[in-house]
C-alpha cells in the first residue's frame, strides 16, 4: 500500500512534460525575418504591431524624436539596418531591447528633455 501511495505521488511529476515559455517571445532574428521576408500577411502584421507597441512604450523615455527630427517612417529602417549587423548570438536577444537600442543611437533624448514639439 505504501508503495502505491509513493507511486501515485511521483506519477504527476513524470506524467506531463515541463511547460516552457519562449523568452524572448520576439527576438531580433525573428523580427528581422518577419519584417523583410514574412511567410504571410499575418506575420508581417504581427511584426509591425510588435514594433508599434515597443514604440508606444518607449518613445520620449528611452529615445526621442520630434517634428525637427526624422519621423516614425524611418524607425523601421533604422532598426532593420541595426539588426542586419548583429551576430547570431546578439540577434537572439529581445527584439524590443534591440529596437530601443537602435532608436536611441539614432534619436537620443536630450539632457533637457524630449519631445514631439
Secondary structure as the mmCIF struct_conf table of DSSP 4:
data_model
#
loop_
_struct_conf.conf_type_id
_struct_conf.id
_struct_conf.beg_label_comp_id
_struct_conf.beg_label_asym_id
_struct_conf.beg_label_seq_id
_struct_conf.end_label_comp_id
_struct_conf.end_label_asym_id
_struct_conf.end_label_seq_id
HELX_RH_AL_P HELX_RH_AL_P1 UNK A 2 UNK A 15
BEND BEND1 UNK A 16 UNK A 16
HELX_LH_PP_P HELX_LH_PP_P1 UNK A 17 UNK A 19
BEND BEND2 UNK A 23 UNK A 26
STRN STRN1 UNK A 27 UNK A 27
HELX_RH_AL_P HELX_RH_AL_P2 UNK A 28 UNK A 36
BEND BEND3 UNK A 37 UNK A 37
BEND BEND4 UNK A 39 UNK A 40
HELX_RH_AL_P HELX_RH_AL_P3 UNK A 41 UNK A 58
STRN STRN2 UNK A 59 UNK A 59
TURN_TY1_P TURN_TY1_P1 UNK A 60 UNK A 62
STRN STRN3 UNK A 63 UNK A 63
TURN_TY1_P TURN_TY1_P2 UNK A 67 UNK A 68
BEND BEND5 UNK A 69 UNK A 69
HELX_RH_3T_P HELX_RH_3T_P1 UNK A 72 UNK A 74
HELX_RH_AL_P HELX_RH_AL_P4 UNK A 75 UNK A 84
TURN_TY1_P TURN_TY1_P3 UNK A 85 UNK A 85
BEND BEND6 UNK A 86 UNK A 86
HELX_RH_AL_P HELX_RH_AL_P5 UNK A 88 UNK A 91
TURN_TY1_P TURN_TY1_P4 UNK A 92 UNK A 92
BEND BEND7 UNK A 93 UNK A 93
STRN STRN4 UNK A 94 UNK A 94
HELX_RH_AL_P HELX_RH_AL_P6 UNK A 95 UNK A 106
BEND BEND8 UNK A 107 UNK A 107
HELX_LH_PP_P HELX_LH_PP_P2 UNK A 108 UNK A 110
BEND BEND9 UNK A 111 UNK A 112
#
